[in-house]
Amino acid sequence: MIKFGIGQAVRRVEDQRFLTGHGRYVDDITLPGICHAANVLSPYAHARIKNVDTSKAKAAPGVLLVLTGADSKHDQLGGFTAAMMPEDLGAPKGHRIYQQLLQSDKARFVAMACARRAPLTAQ
């Protein structure tokens, strides 16, 4: 039997804790000084981002930070990639893609993150 394959059974070990209400989620973690963020997502695919009006978000009470794609690019915040790639598990090498944290020039698909708002609370 091959090590990796489409349709190959995957042994699941996490189901029992989630089905019995004992699962732990990222939202369950509380740390001192934790801050939550909300993304502004593009309603359009293949759209040029000409301007992101942040005035209302910045004026809202309790907002710590409003970050746009232009800010992210200017501050060289970088991007992210998949945590694991096929080659990490012994499979043939895949093509690693790096995606910007926030888009500054073009939304390439619907719901692509264009801005981020960080309020003081999770509301």
N, C-alpha and C positions, 0 to 999 in steps of 0.2 A: 504494500500500500504506500502511496506517495505521502510525503510529509505535509504538503500543502495542496489543497484541491478545492475546486468549486463543488459545493454540495456535500462536502465532508462534514460529518457531525462534529459539533463543538460542545465540549463538556462545560456545562454551566454550573457555577458554584455559588452565585450570588442570589439566586431566586428565593431561597427559603427566607432570608432575612428581610427581603422586600415584601414578600407575600404575608409575612407575619407582623409587619409594622416596625421592624427593627433596622430598617435601612437608614443610612446616614447620608445626607446630601450636603452639597457645598453651602446651601442656604441655611443649614442648621449650625454652621460654624460661626461663633461670635468671638471676636478678638478685640482687645482694647484699641480704640481709635479707628475701628473699621469704617470704611466709607463705601457706599454702594454707588454704582453708576448706571446711567440709562443711555442706550444708543439711539441715535437718530438714523433711521434706515431709509434708503432711497426707495421711492414708490415706482421708479422707472428703471428699465434696463437700457443699457447703452446710451446713457445720458451724460452730457458734459456738465460738470459742476462749475457754474460760473461764480456763485456767491452763496455763502451760508450765513444767514442773519442770526447772530447769537445774542442780540441785545436783550430780548425778553428773558432768555435763559440766564444771562449774567445778572439781570436785575431781580430775579426771583429770590425770595428769602431763603437763606440756608445753603445756597449753592457755593461749593468750594472751588469748582473748576469747570470751565466749558472749553472743550478741546475739539478743534476741527482738523480735517485732513491736512490743511495748509499748515496749521500749528505743528502737527505731528511730523510733517516733512521738514519744516524749518528747524525743529528741535532734534532732528535725526533720531527719532524714537525707534526706527527700524521696523521689522515685521515679524511674522511668525510662520511656522511650518508645522507639518504633521509631527506629533510626538514620536511616532514609530513609523518606520518605513519597512517594506518587505525585506530589504537586506539586513535590517536589524534582527530579523528572526531567521536568517539563514536562507531566504529566498533570493531569486535573482534581483539585481539592482533595479530600483525604480527611479522615476524622475521626481526629484524633490523640488517643490514649488514654494516660494516665499511670498506671502501676501502682506500688504501694508496693513497696519493697525486700523487706519482710517483712510478713506479714499480722498484725494485732493483734487484730482482733475476729471475723472470719469467714473461713473457708476457702471459696472459691467453686467450687473444682474440686479433684479428686484431684491430688496432687503439687504443690499450691501451697506455696511456701516460708513456713514459720512461725517458724523459728529458724535461726541460723547459728553454727557452732563453728569457731574458728581455732586449730588446734594448731601447735606449733613446726615440725613436719615434715609431709611429704605422706602419712604413714602413716595 
